[in-house]
Amino acid sequence: MAAAKLDVDGVTAGYGSTEIVSGISFSVSAGERLAIFGRNGVGKTTLLATLMGLTSLHRGRILLNGTDLAGCRTSLRAERGLGYVPQTRGIFGSLTVEENLLTGLKGRPRADIAEAYAMFPRLAERRSSPGLRLSGGEQQMLSLARTLLGAPPILLLDEPLEGIAPIVCDEIMERLTDLAVSREMGIILVEQQIERAMAFAERAIAMERGRIVWSGASVDLRRDADLIDRVLGMGPRL
């Protein structure tokens, strides 16, 4: 996989004329892991949606490998290298696991589905099961595996661990770490499980009222108890 870089430069965006995020700037390169933290409603999901062209971009630029994505529809952004796993997971409930995975191949040979089963063996066990019959953790694995079959160099994840059993959370985070290293995949993670996310990501951003209020190394955020309490509402337990 070719090295990739996503640059977000002064992005202000929202829905219609309403601004939800304002003046957001950061970058993620191949193999880097960035976590985005903040209380509910501060604009984290809107930010990821903006990167995928699902909101109104008022100001700023989103560059993928130096190319401005302004005006690009969501499907074209995916073709150019942005993978997106939304909080809603977005699987097809009436389709089987294997049929869902086929939709993620993007022209690759059908046999390449084996990559998904190698990443998440329990999907192989459920390959003939409809998506609606999967557990929450299995649905998340399916959503993630389907996106990864498209081999995106930059992956956007919106709360992938929400409502999932701890043992499944461990499995998902282990696979994501492997991908960042083995495929040199840049990963942006929005996650409420702060401790897991900080252990995963080298860098972190904290948001408040649609703006970045802190940016730096995850280990430095962990040491800032006052910021954690004010912005994340987690208190000293970190």
C-alpha positions in Angstrom: 0.0 0.0 0.0 1.3 3.4 -1.0 2.0 5.9 1.9 -0.9 8.2 2.5 -1.6 11.4 4.3 -4.7 13.2 5.3 -4.5 16.9 6.0 -7.4 18.8 7.6 -6.9 22.5 7.3 -9.1 25.0 9.2 -12.3 23.1 8.6 -15.6 24.6 9.7 -18.7 22.6 8.9 -22.1 21.5 9.9 -25.6 20.9 8.6 -27.1 23.5 6.4 -26.0 26.9 7.7 -25.5 25.6 11.3 -21.8 25.3 12.2 -21.0 22.3 14.4 -17.2 22.1 14.1 -15.0 25.2 13.7 -11.4 25.8 12.7 -10.4 22.1 12.9 -6.8 21.4 11.8 -4.7 18.2 12.1 -3.0 15.6 9.9 -2.6 11.8 9.9 0.0 10.0 7.9 0.5 6.3 7.0 0.8 4.1 10.1 -0.3 6.9 12.5 -3.0 6.4 15.1 -5.0 9.5 16.2 -7.7 9.4 18.9 -10.4 12.2 19.1 -11.9 12.7 22.5 -14.7 14.9 23.9 -18.0 14.7 25.7 -21.2 13.7 23.7 -22.3 16.5 21.4 -19.0 18.3 20.9 -18.8 17.5 17.1 -16.7 14.4 16.9 -19.2 12.4 14.7 -19.8 15.5 12.6 -16.1 15.9 12.1 -15.8 12.3 10.7 -18.9 12.8 8.6 -17.4 16.0 7.2 -14.3 14.2 6.1 -16.5 11.8 4.2 -18.5 14.7 2.5 -21.7 14.1 4.5 -22.1 17.6 5.9 -21.9 21.2 4.6 -18.3 22.4 4.4 -18.3 26.1 5.1 -14.6 26.8 5.2 -11.3 25.0 5.1 -9.7 22.2 3.1 -9.6 18.4 3.4 -6.6 17.1 1.5 -5.8 13.4 0.8 -2.3 13.0 -0.6 -2.3 16.7 -1.5 -5.6 16.5 -3.4 -8.4 18.7 -2.2 -11.6 16.6 -1.7 -13.9 19.6 -1.9 -16.8 18.8 -4.1 -16.1 15.1 -4.1 -19.1 12.9 -3.3 -18.8 10.3 -0.5 -18.3 7.3 -2.9 -15.4 9.1 -4.6 -13.7 9.8 -1.3 -14.0 6.1 -0.5 -12.5 5.2 -3.9 -9.6 7.6 -3.3 -8.7 6.0 0.0 -10.9 7.0 2.9 -12.5 4.1 4.8 -15.4 4.9 7.1 -17.0 2.8 9.8 -19.9 4.8 11.2 -21.4 4.5 14.7 -24.5 2.9 13.2 -22.3 0.2 11.6 -24.4 0.3 8.4 -24.5 -3.4 7.6 -27.2 -4.9 5.5 -29.4 -6.8 8.0 -31.2 -9.0 5.4 -27.9 -10.1 3.8 -25.7 -12.9 5.1 -22.3 -12.2 6.5 -20.7 -13.3 3.2 -23.0 -11.2 1.1 -22.2 -8.2 3.2 -18.5 -8.8 2.7 -18.9 -9.1 -1.1 -20.1 -5.5 -1.2 -16.8 -4.4 0.3 -14.5 -6.0 -2.3 -14.7 -3.1 -4.8 -13.7 -5.1 -7.8 -11.3 -7.4 -6.0 -11.6 -11.2 -6.6 -14.3 -13.0 -4.5 -11.6 -15.2 -2.9 -10.2 -12.1 -1.2 -13.0 -12.4 1.3 -10.6 -14.9 3.0 -8.8 -11.8 4.4 -11.9 -10.8 6.4 -12.2 -14.3 7.8 -8.6 -14.3 8.7 -9.0 -11.0 10.6 -12.1 -12.1 12.4 -12.5 -15.9 12.5 -15.9 -15.8 14.1 -17.3 -14.2 10.9 -16.3 -17.3 9.1 -18.3 -19.3 11.5 -21.3 -17.1 10.8 -20.8 -16.6 7.1 -24.4 -17.8 6.3 -26.1 -15.9 9.0 -28.1 -12.8 8.2 -26.6 -9.6 9.6 -29.6 -9.0 11.9 -28.9 -12.3 13.7 -25.4 -11.3 14.7 -24.5 -10.0 18.1 -23.5 -6.3 18.4 -19.8 -7.3 18.5 -20.2 -9.5 15.4 -22.0 -6.7 13.6 -19.1 -4.4 14.4 -16.6 -6.9 13.2 -18.6 -7.3 10.0 -18.8 -3.5 9.4 -15.1 -3.2 10.0 -14.1 -6.2 7.9 -16.2 -5.0 5.0 -14.6 -1.6 5.0 -11.1 -3.1 5.3 -11.6 -5.3 2.3 -11.5 -2.1 0.3 -7.9 -1.6 1.6 -8.3 2.1 2.6 -5.0 3.8 3.5 -6.9 6.1 5.9 -9.5 4.6 8.2 -12.1 6.6 10.1 -13.8 4.9 13.1 -16.7 6.3 15.0 -17.1 4.6 18.4 -16.4 1.0 17.2 -16.5 -0.3 20.8 -19.9 1.0 21.8 -22.1 -1.6 23.4 -19.6 -4.5 22.8 -18.4 -7.1 25.4 -14.9 -6.4 26.7 -13.3 -9.5 25.2 -14.6 -8.5 21.7 -13.3 -5.0 22.3 -9.9 -6.5 22.9 -10.0 -8.5 19.7 -11.1 -5.5 17.6 -8.4 -3.2 19.1 -5.7 -5.9 18.5 -6.7 -6.2 14.8 -6.6 -2.4 14.4 -3.2 -2.2 15.9 -2.0 -4.9 13.6 -3.4 -3.1 10.6 -1.8 0.2 11.5 1.6 -1.5 11.6 1.4 -4.2 8.9 -0.5 -2.1 6.3 0.8 1.3 7.3 -2.8 2.4 7.6 -3.5 5.8 9.2 -6.4 5.5 11.7 -8.6 8.2 13.2 -10.5 6.8 16.2 -13.4 8.5 17.9 -14.1 6.5 21.1 -15.7 6.9 24.5 -13.6 4.1 26.1 -10.8 6.6 26.9 -8.3 4.2 28.4 -8.5 1.8 25.5 -8.2 4.6 22.9 -5.2 6.2 24.6 -3.5 2.9 24.8 -4.1 2.5 21.0 -3.3 5.9 19.7 0.0 7.7 19.9 -1.6 11.1 19.4 -4.8 12.6 20.7 -7.1 15.6 20.2 -9.6 16.8 22.7 -12.7 18.7 21.5 -15.0 21.1 23.2 -17.9 23.0 21.6 -16.8 22.0 18.1 -13.2 23.2 18.5 -9.9 21.5 19.3 -8.9 22.6 22.8 -5.9 20.3 23.2 -3.6 18.3 20.9 -0.6 16.3 21.6 0.8 12.9 22.6 -1.7 10.5 24.3 0.7 10.0 27.2 0.7 13.7 27.9 -3.1 13.9 27.9 -3.2 11.1 30.5 -1.0 13.2 32.8 -3.3 16.2 32.5 -6.0 15.3 35.1 -7.6 18.8 35.0 -8.1 18.7 31.3 -9.4 15.1 31.4 -12.0 16.2 34.1 -13.1 19.3 32.3 -13.3 18.1 28.7 -13.8 14.4 29.0 -15.6 14.2 32.4 -13.5 11.3 33.4 -11.9 12.7 36.6 -8.8 11.2 38.1 -9.6 7.5 37.3 -7.4 7.7 34.3 
